[in-house]
Amino acid sequence: MHRYMFSTTKKAEKYIDQIVHQLVILFNVSHQEAIGRVNRHWTNCEHIDDESMIYHMLPDEWAHEVYYGSDSMWWGKDKSALSPLPYEDDIK
């Protein structure tokens, strides 16, 4: 069984695994929650491949994007002023 709800190439899966790792390290969330957040973030995505735009940001930048949301402008704000997107365990 695949951990992601979208298909990937091996290269893309390794990159997304790095994003998951950054979520765990930076935000002290469980591995399961990190995967759930990634799946939710790319819920409308069917496939991520080696030519994907995913590579335009670093894994730690994606972790911030996934954790705070695309509209949070996390890169220009004091992190203490940000709130993470809500997460529920039933999102996998």
PyMOL Python script that loads the backbone (N, CA, C, O; Angstrom):
from pymol import cmd

cmd.read_pdbstr("""\
ATOM      1  N   MET A   1       0.836  -1.185   0.000  1.00  0.00           N
ATOM      2  CA  MET A   1       0.000   0.000   0.000  1.00  0.00           C
ATOM      3  C   MET A   1       0.881   1.248   0.000  1.00  0.00           C
ATOM      4  O   MET A   1       1.884   1.314   0.710  1.00  0.00           O
ATOM      5  N   HIS A   2       0.500   2.211  -0.787  1.00  0.00           N
ATOM      6  CA  HIS A   2       1.250   3.456  -0.891  1.00  0.00           C
ATOM      7  C   HIS A   2       0.871   4.394   0.247  1.00  0.00           C
ATOM      8  O   HIS A   2      -0.285   4.443   0.668  1.00  0.00           O
ATOM      9  N   ARG A   3       1.839   5.124   0.729  1.00  0.00           N
ATOM     10  CA  ARG A   3       1.552   6.068   1.813  1.00  0.00           C
ATOM     11  C   ARG A   3       0.965   7.369   1.301  1.00  0.00           C
ATOM     12  O   ARG A   3       0.351   8.115   2.064  1.00  0.00           O
ATOM     13  N   TYR A   4       1.143   7.647   0.030  1.00  0.00           N
ATOM     14  CA  TYR A   4       0.610   8.880  -0.538  1.00  0.00           C
ATOM     15  C   TYR A   4      -0.624   8.564  -1.382  1.00  0.00           C
ATOM     16  O   TYR A   4      -0.737   7.487  -1.968  1.00  0.00           O
ATOM     17  N   MET A   5      -1.539   9.520  -1.429  1.00  0.00           N
ATOM     18  CA  MET A   5      -2.803   9.318  -2.135  1.00  0.00           C
ATOM     19  C   MET A   5      -2.687   9.698  -3.612  1.00  0.00           C
ATOM     20  O   MET A   5      -3.693   9.790  -4.316  1.00  0.00           O
ATOM     21  N   PHE A   6      -1.488   9.912  -4.062  1.00  0.00           N
ATOM     22  CA  PHE A   6      -1.212  10.244  -5.452  1.00  0.00           C
ATOM     23  C   PHE A   6      -0.029   9.393  -5.875  1.00  0.00           C
ATOM     24  O   PHE A   6       0.758   8.962  -5.033  1.00  0.00           O
ATOM     25  N   SER A   7       0.101   9.153  -7.142  1.00  0.00           N
ATOM     26  CA  SER A   7       1.228   8.351  -7.606  1.00  0.00           C
ATOM     27  C   SER A   7       2.460   9.244  -7.778  1.00  0.00           C
ATOM     28  O   SER A   7       2.348  10.452  -7.981  1.00  0.00           O
ATOM     29  N   THR A   8       3.615   8.630  -7.692  1.00  0.00           N
ATOM     30  CA  THR A   8       4.880   9.346  -7.816  1.00  0.00           C
ATOM     31  C   THR A   8       5.889   8.489  -8.560  1.00  0.00           C
ATOM     32  O   THR A   8       5.727   7.276  -8.690  1.00  0.00           O
ATOM     33  N   THR A   9       6.911   9.132  -9.033  1.00  0.00           N
ATOM     34  CA  THR A   9       8.092   8.407  -9.492  1.00  0.00           C
ATOM     35  C   THR A   9       8.934   8.135  -8.245  1.00  0.00           C
ATOM     36  O   THR A   9       8.640   8.663  -7.173  1.00  0.00           O
ATOM     37  N   LYS A  10       9.957   7.332  -8.375  1.00  0.00           N
ATOM     38  CA  LYS A  10      10.841   7.069  -7.230  1.00  0.00           C
ATOM     39  C   LYS A  10      11.534   8.344  -6.755  1.00  0.00           C
ATOM     40  O   LYS A  10      11.659   8.584  -5.554  1.00  0.00           O
ATOM     41  N   LYS A  11      11.982   9.158  -7.711  1.00  0.00           N
ATOM     42  CA  LYS A  11      12.651  10.415  -7.365  1.00  0.00           C
ATOM     43  C   LYS A  11      11.690  11.345  -6.617  1.00  0.00           C
ATOM     44  O   LYS A  11      12.058  11.926  -5.596  1.00  0.00           O
ATOM     45  N   ALA A  12      10.474  11.484  -7.118  1.00  0.00           N
ATOM     46  CA  ALA A  12       9.487  12.357  -6.481  1.00  0.00           C
ATOM     47  C   ALA A  12       9.115  11.836  -5.091  1.00  0.00           C
ATOM     48  O   ALA A  12       8.957  12.620  -4.156  1.00  0.00           O
ATOM     49  N   GLU A  13       8.979  10.534  -4.956  1.00  0.00           N
ATOM     50  CA  GLU A  13       8.643   9.958  -3.651  1.00  0.00           C
ATOM     51  C   GLU A  13       9.737  10.263  -2.629  1.00  0.00           C
ATOM     52  O   GLU A  13       9.434  10.599  -1.484  1.00  0.00           O
ATOM     53  N   LYS A  14      10.988  10.153  -3.024  1.00  0.00           N
ATOM     54  CA  LYS A  14      12.092  10.475  -2.116  1.00  0.00           C
ATOM     55  C   LYS A  14      12.048  11.952  -1.712  1.00  0.00           C
ATOM     56  O   LYS A  14      12.321  12.292  -0.561  1.00  0.00           O
ATOM     57  N   TYR A  15      11.709  12.812  -2.649  1.00  0.00           N
ATOM     58  CA  TYR A  15      11.624  14.238  -2.365  1.00  0.00           C
ATOM     59  C   TYR A  15      10.472  14.520  -1.391  1.00  0.00           C
ATOM     60  O   TYR A  15      10.623  15.299  -0.450  1.00  0.00           O
ATOM     61  N   ILE A  16       9.338  13.887  -1.625  1.00  0.00           N
ATOM     62  CA  ILE A  16       8.187  14.063  -0.744  1.00  0.00           C
ATOM     63  C   ILE A  16       8.480  13.468   0.631  1.00  0.00           C
ATOM     64  O   ILE A  16       8.039  14.012   1.643  1.00  0.00           O
ATOM     65  N   ASP A  17       9.207  12.375   0.679  1.00  0.00           N
ATOM     66  CA  ASP A  17       9.638  11.818   1.968  1.00  0.00           C
ATOM     67  C   ASP A  17      10.475  12.834   2.746  1.00  0.00           C
ATOM     68  O   ASP A  17      10.391  12.900   3.972  1.00  0.00           O
ATOM     69  N   GLN A  18      11.281  13.625   2.037  1.00  0.00           N
ATOM     70  CA  GLN A  18      12.075  14.670   2.697  1.00  0.00           C
ATOM     71  C   GLN A  18      11.166  15.762   3.274  1.00  0.00           C
ATOM     72  O   GLN A  18      11.447  16.310   4.340  1.00  0.00           O
ATOM     73  N   ILE A  19      10.093  16.070   2.575  1.00  0.00           N
ATOM     74  CA  ILE A  19       9.120  17.052   3.077  1.00  0.00           C
ATOM     75  C   ILE A  19       8.470  16.525   4.346  1.00  0.00           C
ATOM     76  O   ILE A  19       8.328  17.252   5.329  1.00  0.00           O
ATOM     77  N   VAL A  20       8.077  15.263   4.321  1.00  0.00           N
ATOM     78  CA  VAL A  20       7.486  14.626   5.506  1.00  0.00           C
ATOM     79  C   VAL A  20       8.467  14.695   6.666  1.00  0.00           C
ATOM     80  O   VAL A  20       8.084  15.045   7.782  1.00  0.00           O
ATOM     81  N   HIS A  21       9.712  14.368   6.414  1.00  0.00           N
ATOM     82  CA  HIS A  21      10.742  14.415   7.457  1.00  0.00           C
ATOM     83  C   HIS A  21      10.867  15.827   8.037  1.00  0.00           C
ATOM     84  O   HIS A  21      10.980  15.991   9.252  1.00  0.00           O
ATOM     85  N   GLN A  22      10.849  16.832   7.184  1.00  0.00           N
ATOM     86  CA  GLN A  22      10.944  18.216   7.648  1.00  0.00           C
ATOM     87  C   GLN A  22       9.734  18.597   8.499  1.00  0.00           C
ATOM     88  O   GLN A  22       9.885  19.313   9.488  1.00  0.00           O
ATOM     89  N   LEU A  23       8.556  18.139   8.140  1.00  0.00           N
ATOM     90  CA  LEU A  23       7.368  18.397   8.962  1.00  0.00           C
ATOM     91  C   LEU A  23       7.554  17.828  10.370  1.00  0.00           C
ATOM     92  O   LEU A  23       7.234  18.479  11.364  1.00  0.00           O
ATOM     93  N   VAL A  24       8.071  16.617  10.434  1.00  0.00           N
ATOM     94  CA  VAL A  24       8.299  15.969  11.739  1.00  0.00           C
ATOM     95  C   VAL A  24       9.330  16.749  12.548  1.00  0.00           C
ATOM     96  O   VAL A  24       9.121  17.012  13.733  1.00  0.00           O
ATOM     97  N   ILE A  25      10.427  17.114  11.924  1.00  0.00           N
ATOM     98  CA  ILE A  25      11.518  17.813  12.611  1.00  0.00           C
ATOM     99  C   ILE A  25      11.137  19.242  13.002  1.00  0.00           C
ATOM    100  O   ILE A  25      11.342  19.652  14.144  1.00  0.00           O
ATOM    101  N   LEU A  26      10.594  19.981  12.071  1.00  0.00           N
ATOM    102  CA  LEU A  26      10.326  21.403  12.309  1.00  0.00           C
ATOM    103  C   LEU A  26       9.122  21.663  13.207  1.00  0.00           C
ATOM    104  O   LEU A  26       9.110  22.622  13.978  1.00  0.00           O
ATOM    105  N   PHE A  27       8.106  20.802  13.104  1.00  0.00           N
ATOM    106  CA  PHE A  27       6.845  21.095  13.788  1.00  0.00           C
ATOM    107  C   PHE A  27       6.455  20.052  14.825  1.00  0.00           C
ATOM    108  O   PHE A  27       5.370  20.112  15.404  1.00  0.00           O
ATOM    109  N   ASN A  28       7.340  19.105  15.052  1.00  0.00           N
ATOM    110  CA  ASN A  28       7.123  18.105  16.102  1.00  0.00           C
ATOM    111  C   ASN A  28       5.781  17.384  15.943  1.00  0.00           C
ATOM    112  O   ASN A  28       5.070  17.160  16.923  1.00  0.00           O
ATOM    113  N   VAL A  29       5.445  17.028  14.713  1.00  0.00           N
ATOM    114  CA  VAL A  29       4.238  16.245  14.465  1.00  0.00           C
ATOM    115  C   VAL A  29       4.663  14.795  14.241  1.00  0.00           C
ATOM    116  O   VAL A  29       5.823  14.515  13.939  1.00  0.00           O
ATOM    117  N   SER A  30       3.724  13.894  14.392  1.00  0.00           N
ATOM    118  CA  SER A  30       4.024  12.481  14.158  1.00  0.00           C
ATOM    119  C   SER A  30       4.236  12.239  12.668  1.00  0.00           C
ATOM    120  O   SER A  30       3.818  13.038  11.830  1.00  0.00           O
ATOM    121  N   HIS A  31       4.880  11.143  12.360  1.00  0.00           N
ATOM    122  CA  HIS A  31       5.102  10.749  10.971  1.00  0.00           C
ATOM    123  C   HIS A  31       3.756  10.570  10.268  1.00  0.00           C
ATOM    124  O   HIS A  31       3.593  10.990   9.123  1.00  0.00           O
ATOM    125  N   GLN A  32       2.809   9.958  10.940  1.00  0.00           N
ATOM    126  CA  GLN A  32       1.479   9.741  10.380  1.00  0.00           C
ATOM    127  C   GLN A  32       0.795  11.074  10.073  1.00  0.00           C
ATOM    128  O   GLN A  32       0.200  11.234   9.007  1.00  0.00           O
ATOM    129  N   GLU A  33       0.876  12.025  10.994  1.00  0.00           N
ATOM    130  CA  GLU A  33       0.279  13.336  10.745  1.00  0.00           C
ATOM    131  C   GLU A  33       0.966  14.038   9.576  1.00  0.00           C
ATOM    132  O   GLU A  33       0.301  14.660   8.747  1.00  0.00           O
ATOM    133  N   ALA A  34       2.275  13.942   9.508  1.00  0.00           N
ATOM    134  CA  ALA A  34       3.014  14.582   8.411  1.00  0.00           C
ATOM    135  C   ALA A  34       2.558  14.030   7.063  1.00  0.00           C
ATOM    136  O   ALA A  34       2.339  14.791   6.120  1.00  0.00           O
ATOM    137  N   ILE A  35       2.417  12.729   6.971  1.00  0.00           N
ATOM    138  CA  ILE A  35       1.929  12.113   5.726  1.00  0.00           C
ATOM    139  C   ILE A  35       0.503  12.569   5.435  1.00  0.00           C
ATOM    140  O   ILE A  35       0.169  12.876   4.291  1.00  0.00           O
ATOM    141  N   GLY A  36      -0.328  12.615   6.457  1.00  0.00           N
ATOM    142  CA  GLY A  36      -1.707  13.081   6.285  1.00  0.00           C
ATOM    143  C   GLY A  36      -1.766  14.508   5.785  1.00  0.00           C
ATOM    144  O   GLY A  36      -2.574  14.835   4.916  1.00  0.00           O
ATOM    145  N   ARG A  37      -0.912  15.359   6.331  1.00  0.00           N
ATOM    146  CA  ARG A  37      -0.881  16.760   5.889  1.00  0.00           C
ATOM    147  C   ARG A  37      -0.418  16.874   4.435  1.00  0.00           C
ATOM    148  O   ARG A  37      -0.961  17.672   3.670  1.00  0.00           O
ATOM    149  N   VAL A  38       0.573  16.086   4.059  1.00  0.00           N
ATOM    150  CA  VAL A  38       1.047  16.093   2.665  1.00  0.00           C
ATOM    151  C   VAL A  38      -0.059  15.602   1.735  1.00  0.00           C
ATOM    152  O   VAL A  38      -0.303  16.200   0.688  1.00  0.00           O
ATOM    153  N   ASN A  39      -0.723  14.521   2.114  1.00  0.00           N
ATOM    154  CA  ASN A  39      -1.820  14.012   1.290  1.00  0.00           C
ATOM    155  C   ASN A  39      -2.926  15.051   1.139  1.00  0.00           C
ATOM    156  O   ASN A  39      -3.470  15.223   0.048  1.00  0.00           O
ATOM    157  N   ARG A  40      -3.258  15.735   2.211  1.00  0.00           N
ATOM    158  CA  ARG A  40      -4.297  16.762   2.139  1.00  0.00           C
ATOM    159  C   ARG A  40      -3.847  17.920   1.249  1.00  0.00           C
ATOM    160  O   ARG A  40      -4.628  18.448   0.458  1.00  0.00           O
ATOM    161  N   HIS A  41      -2.576  18.308   1.390  1.00  0.00           N
ATOM    162  CA  HIS A  41      -2.069  19.433   0.603  1.00  0.00           C
ATOM    163  C   HIS A  41      -2.172  19.155  -0.893  1.00  0.00           C
ATOM    164  O   HIS A  41      -2.517  20.047  -1.668  1.00  0.00           O
ATOM    165  N   TRP A  42      -1.881  17.946  -1.295  1.00  0.00           N
ATOM    166  CA  TRP A  42      -1.929  17.577  -2.705  1.00  0.00           C
ATOM    167  C   TRP A  42      -3.137  16.687  -3.005  1.00  0.00           C
ATOM    168  O   TRP A  42      -3.056  15.782  -3.836  1.00  0.00           O
ATOM    169  N   THR A  43      -4.233  16.944  -2.339  1.00  0.00           N
ATOM    170  CA  THR A  43      -5.432  16.122  -2.488  1.00  0.00           C
ATOM    171  C   THR A  43      -5.971  16.085  -3.919  1.00  0.00           C
ATOM    172  O   THR A  43      -6.561  15.085  -4.329  1.00  0.00           O
ATOM    173  N   ASN A  44      -5.777  17.146  -4.668  1.00  0.00           N
ATOM    174  CA  ASN A  44      -6.279  17.194  -6.049  1.00  0.00           C
ATOM    175  C   ASN A  44      -5.237  16.767  -7.077  1.00  0.00           C
ATOM    176  O   ASN A  44      -5.457  16.887  -8.282  1.00  0.00           O
ATOM    177  N   CYS A  45      -4.131  16.280  -6.605  1.00  0.00           N
ATOM    178  CA  CYS A  45      -3.042  15.879  -7.491  1.00  0.00           C
ATOM    179  C   CYS A  45      -3.105  14.368  -7.714  1.00  0.00           C
ATOM    180  O   CYS A  45      -3.199  13.597  -6.760  1.00  0.00           O
ATOM    181  N   GLU A  46      -3.054  13.961  -8.955  1.00  0.00           N
ATOM    182  CA  GLU A  46      -3.075  12.535  -9.264  1.00  0.00           C
ATOM    183  C   GLU A  46      -1.683  11.943  -9.345  1.00  0.00           C
ATOM    184  O   GLU A  46      -1.477  10.781  -8.995  1.00  0.00           O
ATOM    185  N   HIS A  47      -0.715  12.746  -9.811  1.00  0.00           N
ATOM    186  CA  HIS A  47       0.628  12.205 -10.046  1.00  0.00           C
ATOM    187  C   HIS A  47       1.668  13.322  -9.906  1.00  0.00           C
ATOM    188  O   HIS A  47       1.473  14.436 -10.394  1.00  0.00           O
ATOM    189  N   ILE A  48       2.756  13.004  -9.241  1.00  0.00           N
ATOM    190  CA  ILE A  48       3.902  13.911  -9.159  1.00  0.00           C
ATOM    191  C   ILE A  48       5.086  13.167  -9.750  1.00  0.00           C
ATOM    192  O   ILE A  48       5.433  12.073  -9.305  1.00  0.00           O
ATOM    193  N   ASP A  49       5.702  13.775 -10.760  1.00  0.00           N
ATOM    194  CA  ASP A  49       6.805  13.094 -11.438  1.00  0.00           C
ATOM    195  C   ASP A  49       8.084  13.918 -11.383  1.00  0.00           C
ATOM    196  O   ASP A  49       8.162  14.923 -10.676  1.00  0.00           O
ATOM    197  N   ASP A  50       9.073  13.480 -12.131  1.00  0.00           N
ATOM    198  CA  ASP A  50      10.393  14.111 -12.100  1.00  0.00           C
ATOM    199  C   ASP A  50      10.413  15.496 -12.741  1.00  0.00           C
ATOM    200  O   ASP A  50      11.363  16.252 -12.538  1.00  0.00           O
ATOM    201  N   GLU A  51       9.399  15.833 -13.497  1.00  0.00           N
ATOM    202  CA  GLU A  51       9.315  17.142 -14.151  1.00  0.00           C
ATOM    203  C   GLU A  51       8.362  18.094 -13.418  1.00  0.00           C
ATOM    204  O   GLU A  51       8.071  19.185 -13.908  1.00  0.00           O
ATOM    205  N   SER A  52       7.893  17.690 -12.278  1.00  0.00           N
ATOM    206  CA  SER A  52       6.907  18.459 -11.516  1.00  0.00           C
ATOM    207  C   SER A  52       7.470  19.776 -10.999  1.00  0.00           C
ATOM    208  O   SER A  52       8.677  19.916 -10.800  1.00  0.00           O
ATOM    209  N   MET A  53       6.593  20.722 -10.790  1.00  0.00           N
ATOM    210  CA  MET A  53       6.968  22.012 -10.210  1.00  0.00           C
ATOM    211  C   MET A  53       7.293  21.894  -8.718  1.00  0.00           C
ATOM    212  O   MET A  53       7.703  22.874  -8.096  1.00  0.00           O
ATOM    213  N   ILE A  54       7.118  20.729  -8.157  1.00  0.00           N
ATOM    214  CA  ILE A  54       7.404  20.528  -6.733  1.00  0.00           C
ATOM    215  C   ILE A  54       8.863  20.888  -6.398  1.00  0.00           C
ATOM    216  O   ILE A  54       9.167  21.285  -5.273  1.00  0.00           O
ATOM    217  N   TYR A  55       9.733  20.749  -7.358  1.00  0.00           N
ATOM    218  CA  TYR A  55      11.162  20.975  -7.115  1.00  0.00           C
ATOM    219  C   TYR A  55      11.544  22.451  -7.080  1.00  0.00           C
ATOM    220  O   TYR A  55      12.716  22.774  -6.886  1.00  0.00           O
ATOM    221  N   HIS A  56      10.586  23.351  -7.264  1.00  0.00           N
ATOM    222  CA  HIS A  56      10.908  24.783  -7.227  1.00  0.00           C
ATOM    223  C   HIS A  56      11.083  25.304  -5.809  1.00  0.00           C
ATOM    224  O   HIS A  56      11.540  26.429  -5.607  1.00  0.00           O
ATOM    225  N   MET A  57      10.715  24.477  -4.816  1.00  0.00           N
ATOM    226  CA  MET A  57      10.937  24.851  -3.409  1.00  0.00           C
ATOM    227  C   MET A  57      11.696  23.716  -2.726  1.00  0.00           C
ATOM    228  O   MET A  57      11.618  22.558  -3.135  1.00  0.00           O
ATOM    229  N   LEU A  58      12.424  24.072  -1.686  1.00  0.00           N
ATOM    230  CA  LEU A  58      13.150  23.082  -0.899  1.00  0.00           C
ATOM    231  C   LEU A  58      12.189  22.341   0.031  1.00  0.00           C
ATOM    232  O   LEU A  58      11.116  22.858   0.342  1.00  0.00           O
ATOM    233  N   PRO A  59      12.559  21.130   0.482  1.00  0.00           N
ATOM    234  CA  PRO A  59      11.676  20.372   1.369  1.00  0.00           C
ATOM    235  C   PRO A  59      11.244  21.136   2.630  1.00  0.00           C
ATOM    236  O   PRO A  59      10.093  21.018   3.051  1.00  0.00           O
ATOM    237  N   ASP A  60      12.147  21.914   3.234  1.00  0.00           N
ATOM    238  CA  ASP A  60      11.740  22.665   4.433  1.00  0.00           C
ATOM    239  C   ASP A  60      10.758  23.780   4.078  1.00  0.00           C
ATOM    240  O   ASP A  60       9.894  24.121   4.886  1.00  0.00           O
ATOM    241  N   GLU A  61      10.882  24.351   2.882  1.00  0.00           N
ATOM    242  CA  GLU A  61       9.918  25.361   2.447  1.00  0.00           C
ATOM    243  C   GLU A  61       8.546  24.724   2.217  1.00  0.00           C
ATOM    244  O   GLU A  61       7.522  25.291   2.600  1.00  0.00           O
ATOM    245  N   TRP A  62       8.530  23.553   1.598  1.00  0.00           N
ATOM    246  CA  TRP A  62       7.269  22.836   1.414  1.00  0.00           C
ATOM    247  C   TRP A  62       6.658  22.474   2.754  1.00  0.00           C
ATOM    248  O   TRP A  62       5.439  22.540   2.916  1.00  0.00           O
ATOM    249  N   ALA A  63       7.480  22.095   3.711  1.00  0.00           N
ATOM    250  CA  ALA A  63       6.956  21.749   5.039  1.00  0.00           C
ATOM    251  C   ALA A  63       6.205  22.935   5.636  1.00  0.00           C
ATOM    252  O   ALA A  63       5.122  22.769   6.197  1.00  0.00           O
ATOM    253  N   HIS A  64       6.774  24.120   5.517  1.00  0.00           N
ATOM    254  CA  HIS A  64       6.094  25.322   6.000  1.00  0.00           C
ATOM    255  C   HIS A  64       4.788  25.555   5.233  1.00  0.00           C
ATOM    256  O   HIS A  64       3.763  25.882   5.831  1.00  0.00           O
ATOM    257  N   GLU A  65       4.831  25.389   3.932  1.00  0.00           N
ATOM    258  CA  GLU A  65       3.653  25.579   3.083  1.00  0.00           C
ATOM    259  C   GLU A  65       2.542  24.598   3.472  1.00  0.00           C
ATOM    260  O   GLU A  65       1.378  24.982   3.584  1.00  0.00           O
ATOM    261  N   VAL A  66       2.907  23.346   3.673  1.00  0.00           N
ATOM    262  CA  VAL A  66       1.953  22.303   4.040  1.00  0.00           C
ATOM    263  C   VAL A  66       1.401  22.560   5.446  1.00  0.00           C
ATOM    264  O   VAL A  66       0.210  22.364   5.687  1.00  0.00           O
ATOM    265  N   TYR A  67       2.243  22.988   6.357  1.00  0.00           N
ATOM    266  CA  TYR A  67       1.846  23.163   7.761  1.00  0.00           C
ATOM    267  C   TYR A  67       0.993  24.414   7.981  1.00  0.00           C
ATOM    268  O   TYR A  67       0.002  24.372   8.710  1.00  0.00           O
ATOM    269  N   TYR A  68       1.378  25.522   7.351  1.00  0.00           N
ATOM    270  CA  TYR A  68       0.680  26.788   7.570  1.00  0.00           C
ATOM    271  C   TYR A  68      -0.336  27.133   6.480  1.00  0.00           C
ATOM    272  O   TYR A  68      -1.243  27.932   6.714  1.00  0.00           O
ATOM    273  N   GLY A  69      -0.193  26.545   5.305  1.00  0.00           N
ATOM    274  CA  GLY A  69      -1.113  26.812   4.209  1.00  0.00           C
ATOM    275  C   GLY A  69      -0.527  27.744   3.172  1.00  0.00           C
ATOM    276  O   GLY A  69       0.352  28.556   3.460  1.00  0.00           O
ATOM    277  N   SER A  70      -1.024  27.613   1.979  1.00  0.00           N
ATOM    278  CA  SER A  70      -0.509  28.383   0.849  1.00  0.00           C
ATOM    279  C   SER A  70      -0.763  29.880   0.975  1.00  0.00           C
ATOM    280  O   SER A  70       0.000  30.683   0.438  1.00  0.00           O
ATOM    281  N   ASP A  71      -1.819  30.260   1.673  1.00  0.00           N
ATOM    282  CA  ASP A  71      -2.169  31.673   1.801  1.00  0.00           C
ATOM    283  C   ASP A  71      -1.601  32.336   3.055  1.00  0.00           C
ATOM    284  O   ASP A  71      -1.893  33.502   3.321  1.00  0.00           O
ATOM    285  N   SER A  72      -0.805  31.619   3.815  1.00  0.00           N
ATOM    286  CA  SER A  72      -0.318  32.133   5.103  1.00  0.00           C
ATOM    287  C   SER A  72       0.804  33.159   4.980  1.00  0.00           C
ATOM    288  O   SER A  72       1.045  33.927   5.911  1.00  0.00           O
ATOM    289  N   MET A  73       1.481  33.176   3.855  1.00  0.00           N
ATOM    290  CA  MET A  73       2.663  34.023   3.645  1.00  0.00           C
ATOM    291  C   MET A  73       3.685  33.811   4.773  1.00  0.00           C
ATOM    292  O   MET A  73       4.238  34.770   5.311  1.00  0.00           O
ATOM    293  N   TRP A  74       3.921  32.553   5.117  1.00  0.00           N
ATOM    294  CA  TRP A  74       4.804  32.151   6.212  1.00  0.00           C
ATOM    295  C   TRP A  74       6.217  32.689   6.054  1.00  0.00           C
ATOM    296  O   TRP A  74       6.905  32.921   7.048  1.00  0.00           O
ATOM    297  N   TRP A  75       6.653  32.888   4.828  1.00  0.00           N
ATOM    298  CA  TRP A  75       8.030  33.318   4.561  1.00  0.00           C
ATOM    299  C   TRP A  75       8.284  34.758   4.999  1.00  0.00           C
ATOM    300  O   TRP A  75       9.438  35.143   5.186  1.00  0.00           O
ATOM    301  N   GLY A  76       7.242  35.554   5.164  1.00  0.00           N
ATOM    302  CA  GLY A  76       7.450  36.950   5.498  1.00  0.00           C
ATOM    303  C   GLY A  76       6.904  37.346   6.849  1.00  0.00           C
ATOM    304  O   GLY A  76       6.798  38.534   7.156  1.00  0.00           O
ATOM    305  N   LYS A  77       6.556  36.363   7.661  1.00  0.00           N
ATOM    306  CA  LYS A  77       5.948  36.662   8.953  1.00  0.00           C
ATOM    307  C   LYS A  77       6.756  36.071  10.097  1.00  0.00           C
ATOM    308  O   LYS A  77       7.513  35.116   9.926  1.00  0.00           O
ATOM    309  N   ASP A  78       6.574  36.663  11.257  1.00  0.00           N
ATOM    310  CA  ASP A  78       7.108  36.105  12.485  1.00  0.00           C
ATOM    311  C   ASP A  78       6.381  34.779  12.727  1.00  0.00           C
ATOM    312  O   ASP A  78       5.152  34.753  12.791  1.00  0.00           O
ATOM    313  N   LYS A  79       7.117  33.700  12.859  1.00  0.00           N
ATOM    314  CA  LYS A  79       6.507  32.374  13.002  1.00  0.00           C
ATOM    315  C   LYS A  79       5.591  32.284  14.223  1.00  0.00           C
ATOM    316  O   LYS A  79       4.649  31.492  14.228  1.00  0.00           O
ATOM    317  N   SER A  80       5.854  33.083  15.255  1.00  0.00           N
ATOM    318  CA  SER A  80       4.995  33.031  16.441  1.00  0.00           C
ATOM    319  C   SER A  80       3.617  33.629  16.161  1.00  0.00           C
ATOM    320  O   SER A  80       2.682  33.410  16.931  1.00  0.00           O
ATOM    321  N   ALA A  81       3.486  34.375  15.076  1.00  0.00           N
ATOM    322  CA  ALA A  81       2.203  34.977  14.705  1.00  0.00           C
ATOM    323  C   ALA A  81       1.383  34.057  13.797  1.00  0.00           C
ATOM    324  O   ALA A  81       0.247  34.383  13.454  1.00  0.00           O
ATOM    325  N   LEU A  82       1.942  32.924  13.409  1.00  0.00           N
ATOM    326  CA  LEU A  82       1.262  31.998  12.506  1.00  0.00           C
ATOM    327  C   LEU A  82       0.549  30.893  13.268  1.00  0.00           C
ATOM    328  O   LEU A  82       0.969  30.495  14.354  1.00  0.00           O
ATOM    329  N   SER A  83      -0.515  30.415  12.691  1.00  0.00           N
ATOM    330  CA  SER A  83      -1.238  29.263  13.235  1.00  0.00           C
ATOM    331  C   SER A  83      -1.227  28.152  12.199  1.00  0.00           C
ATOM    332  O   SER A  83      -1.462  28.404  11.017  1.00  0.00           O
ATOM    333  N   PRO A  84      -0.956  26.925  12.629  1.00  0.00           N
ATOM    334  CA  PRO A  84      -0.973  25.824  11.672  1.00  0.00           C
ATOM    335  C   PRO A  84      -2.397  25.550  11.171  1.00  0.00           C
ATOM    336  O   PRO A  84      -3.380  25.850  11.848  1.00  0.00           O
ATOM    337  N   LEU A  85      -2.477  24.987   9.999  1.00  0.00           N
ATOM    338  CA  LEU A  85      -3.770  24.529   9.512  1.00  0.00           C
ATOM    339  C   LEU A  85      -4.282  23.455  10.458  1.00  0.00           C
ATOM    340  O   LEU A  85      -3.496  22.648  10.953  1.00  0.00           O
ATOM    341  N   PRO A  86      -5.566  23.430  10.713  1.00  0.00           N
ATOM    342  CA  PRO A  86      -6.113  22.360  11.569  1.00  0.00           C
ATOM    343  C   PRO A  86      -5.824  20.999  10.953  1.00  0.00           C
ATOM    344  O   PRO A  86      -5.763  20.854   9.733  1.00  0.00           O
ATOM    345  N   TYR A  87      -5.650  20.021  11.804  1.00  0.00           N
ATOM    346  CA  TYR A  87      -5.414  18.662  11.328  1.00  0.00           C
ATOM    347  C   TYR A  87      -6.299  17.706  12.093  1.00  0.00           C
ATOM    348  O   TYR A  87      -6.401  17.779  13.318  1.00  0.00           O
ATOM    349  N   GLU A  88      -6.934  16.814  11.371  1.00  0.00           N
ATOM    350  CA  GLU A  88      -7.743  15.780  11.996  1.00  0.00           C
ATOM    351  C   GLU A  88      -7.204  14.429  11.570  1.00  0.00           C
ATOM    352  O   GLU A  88      -6.806  14.246  10.420  1.00  0.00           O
ATOM    353  N   ASP A  89      -7.190  13.488  12.492  1.00  0.00           N
ATOM    354  CA  ASP A  89      -6.605  12.170  12.239  1.00  0.00           C
ATOM    355  C   ASP A  89      -7.258  11.402  11.099  1.00  0.00           C
ATOM    356  O   ASP A  89      -6.632  10.515  10.518  1.00  0.00           O
ATOM    357  N   ASP A  90      -8.511  11.726  10.765  1.00  0.00           N
ATOM    358  CA  ASP A  90      -9.163  10.970   9.717  1.00  0.00           C
ATOM    359  C   ASP A  90      -8.716  11.376   8.320  1.00  0.00           C
ATOM    360  O   ASP A  90      -9.133  10.763   7.337  1.00  0.00           O
ATOM    361  N   ILE A  91      -7.865  12.413   8.215  1.00  0.00           N
ATOM    362  CA  ILE A  91      -7.292  12.793   6.933  1.00  0.00           C
ATOM    363  C   ILE A  91      -6.019  11.974   6.749  1.00  0.00           C
ATOM    364  O   ILE A  91      -5.065  12.124   7.512  1.00  0.00           O
ATOM    365  N   LYS A  92      -6.003  11.127   5.757  1.00  0.00           N
ATOM    366  CA  LYS A  92      -4.839  10.270   5.567  1.00  0.00           C
ATOM    367  C   LYS A  92      -4.360  10.343   4.152  1.00  0.00           C
ATOM    368  O   LYS A  92      -3.382   9.686   3.797  1.00  0.00           O
TER     369      LYS A  92
END
""", "prot")
cmd.dss("prot")
cmd.show_as("cartoon", "prot")
cmd.util.cbc("prot")
cmd.orient("prot")
